[in-house]
Amino acid sequence: MKYFVYLLQSLKDKKYYIGQTDDISKRLKAHNQGMVKSTKNRVPFRLVNCEEYPTQKEARWRERNLKKSAWQRNKFIQKFIYVALLTFLIFPPHVFASSTDGTIDSAYKYAWGENISWFNFGTAEGNVHITDSALTGYAWGENIGWISLNCSNDSSCGTVDYKVANDGEGILTGYAWSENTGWINFNPTYGGVTINSSGEFLGYAWGENIGWIVFNCSTANSCGTVDYKVKTDWRPRSARTTSASAVANAGLPISILSPPVKTALPISSPNINNPVSANIPVSQYQSVSFTKYLYPGLFSPDVKNLQSLLSNYPDIYPEQKITGYYGPLTKQAIQRLQIKYNITNQSDNAFGLVGPKTRKILNLLEQINYLQNQLNQILIQLKNPSL
């Protein structure tokens, strides 16, 4: 049996970790799944390199020696840095990979999250690649951390098989995973992400806890305000044999880019003039459905809808301020709501936050308000037949 002393680098804090094992793949998977106590707060990791030893005794001695001696440890790390640098000098990489194995453009690498700000698909550590079959690597969300585009990144496919798949023509499907916010769907109902003949990402992805992610300002008609997009040198198969101008734009029509209707009532929809979602008016009453995770510090139309609903209940939200900002008053109102309906308590981490259980009550109250409004309209008409 062979044993290895390995060197990992955290993509979170850029620091290194040294260990020993008889199964590199299994050990890397354990690190990236947070199963190693000493490194669980620093995931994800990438394998930099390793040394091979014939016995476990020798591997353990080498590991202890490296961890005890700063000089030996720095020499061990620098050896691999020098090898990487030499490789770079002898075989300098191209700025772009190729039309069949693409990387992200250094200038156009950002997508916009309506609730959590910018996503960077072009970090050096994330090493995102696009091929005819899938995306690999990590994107970085400034407010949520690393987002894995493929289970092969950390050898976890045996546990959870996921990836952002590519059909070869730039139509993306499947899921990415964020350790902090859950799954991100690249082909949601009424959304979807594509890569056109110019290598530009278009459309929307949907995060179950973070809402819509916009990949190109042209999708939302907002380039005049903020010019952003994610772009790659990968090209759809059909575009490799024809000029870019001859290939039809692979993006989805703006008219269908709105969130999936999950209830009988309408929900928030991407506004084609702004990455932030707007509300859909229904008849004479603007009814909404709460589908997103809401928290203190957030400023969005969904918070404004929340405050508007809560203002109907003086015992819950006596201040009745409708600002769109989730501040202390809104948090206190949610806490009163949670206590009133026995949703959670003060010792719970969700106290004062709008999660699934709280959304369920909010949507019930919203439906009650909607029906009450409709009843009032009927009563008005009965009293005034001329209306």
N, C-alpha and C positions, 0 to 999 in steps of 0.2 A: 504493500500500500504506500502511496505517496502522500506527503504532507507539505503544506504550503504556509509561508508567511506572506500575508497580503497587505497591500496599502490601499485604503479607500479615501476618497475625498467627498466631503459633504457638499452638496449643491446648495445647501441652505446657508452655511456660514463659511464655506470654502476651506475649512480646516481639515486636517488629515486624521486618519485612524489606522492603527496597526494591530493586526491580530493573526492568529494561526488556526488552521483547519485542515481537515482531510477532504473537504468538499467545498470548493470555491463557490459554485453556483448556489448550493443550498445555504451557505453562510451569508452570501450577498442578499439573498431573498429574505433571510431572517432579519438582517439589518434594516432593509427597506420596508419591512412590514411592522417595524417597531417592536420586535420580539427580543431585542438585545437591550437590556436596561440602560447600559452606559451610553447608548447612541440613539435611543428612541426619539429624543427631542431634536435630532439633527438630520432626520431623513429628508429627502432621498440621498443615497450615496451612489457614486460611480467607482468601479474598480480601476485603479490607476495601473497597478502591476503587482506581481508576486514573485517570490523565490520558492524553488522546490527543494525539499529535503527528503532523504530516504527513510528517516525515522521521526516519530513524534517527539522524541527526546531532543533531537537536534533542532526541530522547528520551535519547540517551546523555549529552548535555551536562546535561540536567535531572537524570538519575540521579547523575552525578558530583558535581554541585552539592549535591544533597541528602545524599549520603554524606560529603562533606567538611565541610559546615557544620552543626553541631549545631543552630544557631538555625533555619536553613531546614528541617532535618529535623523538628524539633519542631513548627514551624508547619504543615508538610505533614501530619503525623499529627493535630495538633489540629483542623485544618480539617474532617477527616472525623468526628472525635469531636463537634465542634460541630453538624455536619449531623445526625448520629445523635441527639444530644440534642434538637435542635429538632424533629425528626420525632417523637421520643418525647413531647414536650410538646404538640405539635399533635394528634397522633393517638395518645393513650395506649393501650397494649395491654391486653387483658383478662388477668386472671390465668390463665384457661384459654382455649384457642383456640376449639374448637367440637366438636360431636359427630361431625363429618366430617373435621376436620383437628385432631387433638388434640395436646396437650402433656402433660408429666409433672407430676403433682401435686407442689407444693413441699414437702409434708410426707412423702408416701409415694413414695419414689423409689429405695429400695435393694433389691437382690437379694443373696442370700448364696451365695458360692462355697465348697464344702466344703473346698477345699484352699488357696484364695487370698483368703478373707475377702470384703469388701463390694464390690459394684458400684453405682455411682451413675448412674442413668439421667436425672437431672434437673439436670445442671450447665448453667449459662448458656452456657458455651462449646460444650458438646456439642450443644445445640439439637435435642434429639430430638423428632420429630414422628411421629404415627401417622395414616395415612389409610386409606381403604378398600382400598388396594392394597399398601401397604408401609410400613415404618418407615425413617426417614432420620435422620442425625445420628450422634453418638458417645456411647457410655457410657464411664465412667471406672472402671477397676479400680485400687484403691489399691496393689496389688502388681504389676500387669501393664501399667498405662498405658491408652492409648485403645483402644477397640473400635469399629470402623466397622460400622454397621448396613446400609450400602448403598454400592455402588460409585460412585453418583452424588455421594457426598460429596466425592470428589477427582477426579471425571471420569475414573475408571479403568475404566469398564465396557467400553471397547473392548479392554482387555487381559484383565481377569478380570471376568466378569459375575456379580455376586453381590448378594444382598439378603435381608433378612428380609421375606418377603412376608406379606400379610394377605388372606384370602379375602373380606373384607367382613363376616364374621360373627365375627371375632375368633380364628380359627384361624390360627396363625402357622406358617410353614414357611420353609425356606431357611437360609442361613448368614450369620453375622457374622464379621468378620475382626479378629484381634488381631495386630499386628506382632510381638509378643513371644511369643505362645503358640499362634498358628495359628487354625484354624477352630472356630467354635462353632455347633453344630447346634441349631436351634430346634424340630426335629421328629424327635428320635431314636427308635429302637425302644424301646417301653415308657416313653417320656417324652413330651415335647411341651409347648408353651406356648400358652395361650389367653388371651383377654381377655373377661371376662364382662359381663353387662348393667350392672353397676355400674362398669365401667371398670377392674376389678382384674385384673392379670396373675396367672395360676395355672399351676402345673406346673413342669417341669424342662427346662432346656436342657443340652446335653452338649458340653464342650470336650475335644477329642481329647488335650490335654496337661494339662488342669486339672480334669477330672472334672465333677461335676454342679453346676449353678447353680439355686438355688431362688428363685422369684419371689414367694412369699407364705408367710408363716409358717403359714397355715391348711393349706397343702398338706402340710406336715410335722408338723402338730399341735403346733407349738412356740410359739404366740402367748403362752402363759402365761409363757414364759421370755423370749423376745425378740419384740416386736411389730414386724414389718417387712412391707413389701409394695411393689410397684411399681403405681402407679395413674395413670390418664389420664382426661381428659374426653371422649376419643373413645368412641363407643358402636357396638356391632354394628348393622347395618341393621335387623334385626328388633326391636331394643330401642328404636328411635327412634319407633316407633308404638305401643308398649305400655309399661305401667308396669314399673319395674325388678322389682317383686315378682312380676309375671306371667311374667317370662322365666326359663327354667330356667338354673341355674348352668352355665356353659360349661366348667367345670374337668373334668379327667380323674379317674376314680375312683382313690382312693388305692391300692386294691388292685393296680393294674397299674403303679404308678410305681416301677419298679425297672430297673436297667440292662440293656441287651441282653446276652443270653447269647452270647458270641462263641466259646466253646469248650464241650467236653462237661462241663467242670467249672464250678460256679457261681462268680460273681464278686461283688464288693461291690455292695450295694444300698442305696438311700436308706432310712434308718430313719424311720418315720412319726412318731417321737417326738423326732427330732433331725435337724438339717440334715446332720450328719456321717454318712457311710455306716457300716453295720454289716455283719457277715458272716452268711452263710446256712449253718446247720449241715447237713451231709449225713451221714446215717446216724450212725455212732459217731465219725466223723472229720470235723473241720471243714476242708474243703479250700477253697482260695481260688485265684483267678487274678489275677496282677498285671497291671493294665491302665493304671496311671497313672504319671505322671512324679513321682518321689520325690527329694527333695533335702534337704540339711542345713538344720535350723531348722524343718522340718515336724513337726507333732504330729498324728497321725491313727491310726485303726485299721489303715490299710494299712501304716504303719510298724511297728506292733505285729505284724502278720502276717509282715512281712519279717524282723523280729528273731526271731520264733518259728521260721521256716524256717531261718535262718542258725545258730541255736543248735544245730541237729542236726549242725553241722560245726565241731568244735573248732579245726581248722586255719584256719578262716575267721573264726569269731566266738568266740574262747576265753572272752570275758567273759560271754556268754550272758545278757545283761541284756535283759529284755523290758519296755520302758517306754512305747513308742508315740512316743518322741521321737527324731528323726533327728539325733543328736549326733555328736561326733568318733569315738566307738567304732563306731557304725554305719557312718559314712563309711569308716573304716579297714577294716571288714569287707567292704564293697562293693569297695574297692580290691583287697583280697586275692583276692576272687572274680574280679574283672576280669583280674587278672594270671594267676591259675590257669587260667582258660579262654580266655586270649588275646583278651579282648574289646576292651581298649583299653590305653593306657600312660600314664605319668605326664605326658607332654607334651600329652595330649589334654584339651580343656576338659571332656569328659564323665567324666573320671577321678574316681571317688567318687560319681557321680550315677547314679540308676536311670533309664536311657533305654530305647529299644526293644530294643537288642541285649542289654542286661543283663536286661531283663524276660523275654526269650526263654529265657535260661539259668535264671532263677529259676522260671519256669513248668515247665520240664523237670524241675528238681529237685523241685518241688512234686508233680508227677505221680509221680515215682519214690517219694517219701515216701508218697503216697496208696496206691500199689500195694503198697508194703512193709507198710503198716498193714493193708491188706486180707488180705495173705498171712499176717501174724501172727495175725489173727482166725481164719483158716481153720485154721491149725496148732493154735491153742488149742482150737478145737472138736473137732479130730481127737483131741487128747490127752484131752479131757474130753467125751465123747459126751453127758453129761447136760446140758451147757450149751445 
